[in-house]
């Protein structure tokens, strides 16, 4: 959501020409405490803090790291925004609390293992497996800072606002003129002039200007060297002793860079992800879970999107986006069916294959073998066209499976919607 809004903000910029385009990307998301640790490695100022996954670890942290603290900030760690305004299913309000040191153990105990629901988690919420204990800083000024990738300027773009601490949506609505955008030449890197423009946009009140410029340059270095797609700090703040501190940390990383960012990608927390998407990624399938009742298995992202659209046109709703790719193996097709049938909301499955590189007979064999591994309890509509289509249809016919065949995409979608409703 934040990424989408940032791109919308960029599209409004008068200094950057071009029309806004939205693109679905897959990227690694890490917890706040992990982002803070990474920032510290690059010399960015962050609050002293430690993550804990049990009450025993909380007790140890209080003794060894915060022995003289009067107050601490206790932050629930989930991969979703809006934690501060979230609500636990247990009834506890807020996923972020500032409490006296002698209350930390109690509040952490009420967070650990509990489900936190925010505006970004959906009603199902996410389980809090860790809490982040941070020193309470005396903040005198809160600002907003982000670096994202901008398609129009073909490089990183830094966004800053002299007001922060609240959602970027609210800031964009209330203070659009305060939001400044500084594109950075990806070949030349960030200059002192670029960083100075950002600092002017933040408008710190007491922090040393040169120190702030150096902090901006270090954040940019982190963004580039770690293959980030988004680095957001809300708030980036000034302390009472005139120090610029990253009081928050949200970082996303390009999945295509996993081969050279092994340490960062080892931080992935599968427990915070849709288990279907985790399983799909292991099978090298492109899957995104949705909320509908018709499971889709398609080859090619464009055809998958068209299939989802035509299902909606006929009054149904897709349960997923699933692109098996152009050269999926029979085993991948079997895994795809396992994922689709694991979704209790799915009332029918639509297989839509246009064989080019992907051969129809491979898909057909995969469907038959999937039926042997998975107890198919929902109707399956199949539309095959293209390479080896006759062989594929023969394999399905000779399998003895009760399949609903379709001649074209419109026919397939109509039959899938009807089958899901029956």
C-alpha positions in Angstrom: 0.0 0.0 0.0 2.8 2.4 0.9 4.7 1.5 -2.2 1.6 2.2 -4.4 1.0 5.5 -2.7 4.7 6.5 -3.2 4.4 5.8 -6.9 1.2 7.8 -7.1 3.0 10.7 -5.4 5.8 10.4 -8.0 3.3 10.5 -10.8 2.0 13.9 -9.6 5.5 15.4 -9.7 5.8 18.3 -12.2 9.5 17.7 -12.5 9.2 14.1 -13.7 7.3 13.5 -17.0 5.4 10.4 -17.9 2.3 8.5 -17.0 2.0 6.5 -13.8 2.1 2.8 -14.3 1.3 0.2 -11.7 3.2 -3.1 -11.7 3.0 -6.1 -9.5 6.4 -7.0 -8.0 7.5 -9.7 -5.6 9.9 -8.4 -3.0 11.4 -9.4 0.3 10.0 -7.7 3.4 11.9 -7.8 6.7 10.9 -6.9 10.2 11.6 -3.5 11.7 14.3 -4.8 14.1 16.1 -6.4 11.2 16.0 -3.2 9.2 17.3 -1.2 12.2 20.2 -3.6 12.5 21.0 -3.3 8.8 20.9 0.5 9.0 23.3 0.5 12.0 25.8 -1.5 9.9 25.9 1.4 7.4 26.4 4.1 10.1 22.8 5.3 10.2 21.7 6.5 13.7 19.0 4.1 15.2 17.7 3.7 18.7 19.3 1.1 20.9 17.1 -2.0 20.8 16.8 -5.7 20.8 14.2 -8.3 19.6 12.8 -10.9 21.9 10.7 -14.0 21.2 10.0 -15.1 24.8 9.5 -13.6 28.2 12.8 -15.1 29.3 14.5 -13.1 26.5 12.6 -10.0 27.6 13.9 -10.4 31.1 17.5 -10.9 30.0 17.3 -7.8 27.8 16.0 -5.7 30.7 19.0 -6.8 32.8 21.8 -6.7 30.3 20.8 -4.0 27.8 18.4 -1.7 29.6 19.5 -2.0 33.3 18.9 1.7 34.0 16.0 2.5 31.7 12.9 4.2 33.2 10.8 3.7 30.1 11.0 1.5 27.0 9.1 1.2 23.7 7.6 -2.2 23.1 6.9 -2.9 19.4 5.1 -5.9 18.1 6.9 -7.3 15.1 4.7 -8.3 12.1 5.2 -7.7 8.4 2.4 -5.1 8.1 1.9 -1.4 8.7 -0.5 0.3 11.0 0.7 -1.6 14.1 0.3 1.3 16.5 -3.4 1.6 15.7 -3.9 -2.1 15.5 -5.9 -4.3 17.9 -5.1 -7.7 19.2 -7.8 -10.4 19.0 -7.4 -10.7 22.7 -8.7 -7.2 23.1 -5.4 -5.3 23.7 -5.4 -2.0 21.8 -2.2 -1.0 20.0 0.8 -3.0 18.8 3.2 -0.3 20.0 3.4 0.8 23.7 5.6 3.1 25.7 5.7 1.8 29.2 7.6 1.9 32.5 10.5 -0.5 32.7 8.7 -2.6 35.3 5.7 -3.0 32.9 7.7 -4.2 29.9 7.5 -7.9 30.8 3.7 -7.7 31.3 2.9 -5.9 28.0 5.3 -8.1 26.0 3.6 -11.1 27.4 0.3 -9.8 26.2 1.7 -9.4 22.7 3.8 -12.5 22.1 1.9 -15.3 20.5 -1.2 -13.2 20.0 -2.8 -12.1 16.7 -2.6 -8.4 15.8 -5.1 -7.0 13.3 -4.2 -3.8 11.4 -5.5 -2.0 8.4 -2.9 -3.9 6.3 -3.3 -7.4 7.7 -6.9 -8.0 6.8 -9.4 -9.4 9.4 -7.3 -12.5 9.9 -4.4 -10.6 11.4 -0.9 -11.8 11.9 0.8 -13.6 14.8 3.3 -11.7 16.8 6.3 -14.0 17.3 8.8 -11.3 18.4 8.7 -7.9 20.2 11.2 -5.2 19.6 12.3 -3.4 22.8 13.8 0.0 22.2 15.1 2.9 24.2 12.7 5.7 24.6 14.2 8.8 22.9 13.1 12.3 23.6 12.0 13.3 20.1 11.5 17.0 19.4 10.8 16.9 15.7 9.3 14.1 13.5 9.8 14.0 9.7 9.2 11.6 6.8 11.9 10.0 4.6 11.8 7.4 1.9 13.8 6.1 -1.1 12.0 4.2 -3.8 12.6 3.2 -7.4 11.0 5.5 -9.9 10.2 4.1 -13.4 9.8 7.6 -14.9 13.2 8.9 -13.9 14.7 5.4 -14.3 16.4 5.4 -11.0 16.1 5.9 -7.2 14.0 8.8 -6.0 14.2 10.3 -2.4 11.0 11.6 -0.9 11.1 13.8 2.2 8.5 15.8 4.2 9.1 18.1 7.2 6.2 16.5 8.9 6.1 12.8 9.8 5.0 10.2 12.4 1.7 9.6 10.6 0.7 7.7 7.5 2.1 9.0 4.2 -1.5 8.9 2.9 -2.5 11.5 5.5 0.6 13.6 4.9 0.0 13.7 1.1 -3.6 14.8 1.7 -2.9 17.4 4.4 0.6 18.7 3.3 1.1 18.1 -0.4 3.3 21.1 -0.8 5.6 20.0 2.0 6.5 16.7 0.1 9.7 17.1 -1.9 11.2 14.6 -4.4 14.8 14.4 -5.3 15.7 12.0 -8.2 19.2 10.6 -8.0 21.3 9.7 -11.1 21.9 6.0 -10.7 25.2 6.2 -12.6 26.7 9.2 -10.7 25.2 8.3 -7.3 24.0 10.8 -4.7 25.8 14.1 -4.6 26.2 16.6 -1.7 23.8 18.8 -3.6 21.2 16.0 -3.8 21.5 15.2 -0.1 21.3 18.9 0.8 18.0 19.2 -1.1 16.7 16.3 0.9 17.8 17.9 4.2 16.2 21.2 3.1 13.0 19.3 2.6 13.2 17.7 6.0 14.0 21.1 7.5 15.5 19.9 10.8 15.4 22.4 13.5 18.5 21.8 15.5 20.5 19.0 14.0 23.8 19.8 12.4 23.2 20.3 8.6 26.4 18.5 7.6 25.6 15.5 9.9 22.1 15.3 8.3 23.6 15.3 4.8 25.9 12.5 5.8 23.0 10.5 7.2 21.1 10.9 3.9 24.1 9.7 1.9 24.5 6.6 4.2 20.8 5.8 3.7 21.3 6.0 0.0 24.3 3.8 0.2 22.3 1.2 2.1 19.5 1.4 -0.5 21.8 0.7 -3.4 24.3 -1.8 -1.9 21.5 -3.9 -0.5 19.3 -3.9 -3.6 16.4 -2.2 -1.9 13.1 -1.5 -3.7 11.9 0.6 -0.8 13.5 2.2 2.2 11.0 4.1 4.4 11.5 5.8 7.7 8.5 7.3 9.4 9.4 9.1 11.5 13.0 10.1 10.9 13.4 12.3 13.9 15.5 14.8 15.8 16.3 14.1 19.4 16.6 16.6 22.3 20.4 16.4 21.8 20.1 17.5 18.2 20.7 14.1 16.6 19.0 12.8 13.5 17.7 9.3 14.2 15.8 6.7 12.2 13.0 5.9 14.7 11.4 3.4 12.3 12.6 1.0 9.6 10.7 -0.4 6.6 12.8 -2.0 3.9 11.9 -4.1 0.9 14.4 -5.9 -1.3 14.4 -7.0 -5.0 13.9 -10.8 -5.1 16.0 -10.9 -8.3 19.0 -9.9 -6.2 18.7 -12.9 -3.8 21.7 -14.5 -5.3 24.0 -11.7 -4.2 22.2 -10.7 -1.0 22.2 -14.1 0.7 22.6 -12.7 4.3 19.6 -10.4 3.8 17.4 -13.0 2.2 18.2 -15.4 5.1 16.2 -12.9 7.2 12.9 -13.9 5.4 10.2 -14.8 7.9 7.9 -17.4 6.2 5.6 -17.5 9.2 4.5 -14.0 8.3 3.7 -14.9 4.7 0.7 -16.7 3.0 1.7 -20.4 3.3 0.4 -21.0 -0.2 2.7 -18.4 -1.5 5.6 -19.9 0.4 4.8 -23.3 -1.1 4.5 -21.9 -4.6 7.8 -20.0 -4.4 9.5 -23.3 -3.4 8.0 -24.9 -6.6 9.1 -21.8 -8.6 5.5 -20.9 -9.3 4.1 -17.4 -9.5 1.2 -17.4 -7.1 -0.7 -14.6 -5.3 -3.7 -15.6 -3.0 -6.9 -13.7 -3.4 -10.4 -14.0 -1.8 -12.5 -15.5 -4.5 -14.0 -19.0 -5.2 -12.5 -19.9 -8.6 -9.0 -21.3 -8.5 -7.0 -20.4 -11.6 -4.0 -22.1 -13.2 -2.8 -20.4 -16.3 0.5 -20.1 -18.3 1.7 -16.5 -18.8 1.0 -13.5 -16.6 -1.0 -11.6 -19.3 -3.3 -14.6 -19.9 -3.6 -15.1 -16.2 -4.8 -11.5 -15.7 -7.2 -11.8 -18.7 -8.6 -15.0 -17.2 -9.2 -13.3 -13.9 -10.9 -10.4 -15.7 -13.2 -12.6 -17.7 -14.2 -14.6 -14.6 -15.3 -11.3 -13.0 -17.1 -10.4 -16.2 -19.2 -13.6 -15.8 -20.0 -12.8 -12.2 -17.4 -14.9 -10.5 -14.3 -14.0 -8.4 -10.8 -15.5 -8.8 -9.3 -17.2 -5.8 -5.7 -16.5 -6.9 -3.3 -15.5 -9.6 -1.3 -18.5 -10.6 1.1 -18.4 -13.5 2.9 -21.8 -14.1 5.2 -20.1 -16.6 6.2 -21.1 -20.1 8.2 -24.2 -19.3 6.6 -25.7 -16.2 7.3 -29.4 -15.5 4.7 -32.0 -14.8 5.8 -31.9 -11.1 5.1 -28.2 -10.9 1.6 -28.7 -12.3 1.0 -31.3 -9.6 2.2 -28.8 -6.9 0.0 -26.1 -8.4 -3.1 -28.3 -8.0 -2.1 -29.1 -4.4 -2.0 -25.4 -3.7 -5.3 -24.7 -5.4 -7.1 -27.5 -3.6 -5.7 -26.5 -0.2 -7.8 -23.3 -0.3 -11.1 -24.1 1.3 -12.8 -21.2 -0.4 -12.2 -22.7 -3.9 -15.4 -24.1 -5.3 -14.1 -24.7 -8.9 -10.8 -24.7 -10.7 -10.2 -23.2 -14.2 -7.2 -24.4 -16.1 -6.5 -22.1 -19.1 -3.4 -23.1 -21.1 -2.3 -21.6 -24.4 0.5 -23.9 -25.5 3.5 -22.1 -26.9 6.7 -23.1 -25.1 4.4 -24.7 -22.5 3.0 -27.9 -24.1 -0.6 -28.9 -23.6 0.3 -32.6 -23.2 2.6 -31.8 -20.2 -0.3 -29.8 -18.6 -2.7 -32.7 -19.2 -0.3 -35.2 -17.7 0.2 -33.0 -14.7 -3.6 -32.7 -14.2 -4.0 -36.5 -14.3 -1.2 -37.1 -11.9 -2.5 -34.3 -9.6 -5.8 -36.2 -9.4 -3.9 -39.2 -8.2 -2.2 -37.2 -5.4 -5.0 -34.9 -4.5 -8.6 -35.8 -3.8 -10.3 -33.4 -6.2 -13.6 -32.5 -4.6 -14.4 -29.5 -6.8 -15.2 -29.4 -10.6 -12.3 -28.7 -12.9 -12.8 -26.7 -16.2 -10.1 -27.1 -18.7 -9.3 -25.1 -21.8 -6.3 -26.2 -23.9 -5.1 -24.6 -27.1 -1.8 -24.6 -28.9 1.2 -26.9 -29.0 0.3 -30.6 -28.7 -3.3 -29.7 -28.0 -4.6 -33.0 -29.5 -2.3 -35.1 -27.4 -3.3 -33.1 -24.4 -7.0 -33.6 -25.0 -6.5 -37.3 -25.6 -4.6 -37.7 -22.3 -7.5 -36.0 -20.4 -10.1 -38.1 -22.2 -8.4 -41.4 -21.6 -7.8 -40.6 -17.9 -11.4 -41.2 -17.0 -11.6 -38.0 -15.0 -14.8 -36.0 -14.9 -13.6 -32.8 -16.4 -15.5 -30.0 -18.0 -13.9 -29.0 -21.3 -14.2 -25.6 -23.0 -13.5 -24.5 -26.5 -12.4 -20.9 -25.7 -11.7 -18.6 -22.8 -15.2 -17.1 -22.7 -16.7 -20.5 -22.6 -14.3 -21.7 -19.9 -15.0 -18.7 -17.6 -18.8 -19.1 -18.0 -18.6 -22.8 -17.2 -16.3 -22.2 -14.2 -18.6 -19.6 -12.7 -21.6 -21.9 -13.2 -19.8 -24.9 -11.7 -18.7 -22.9 -8.6 -22.3 -21.8 -8.0 -23.8 -25.3 -8.3 
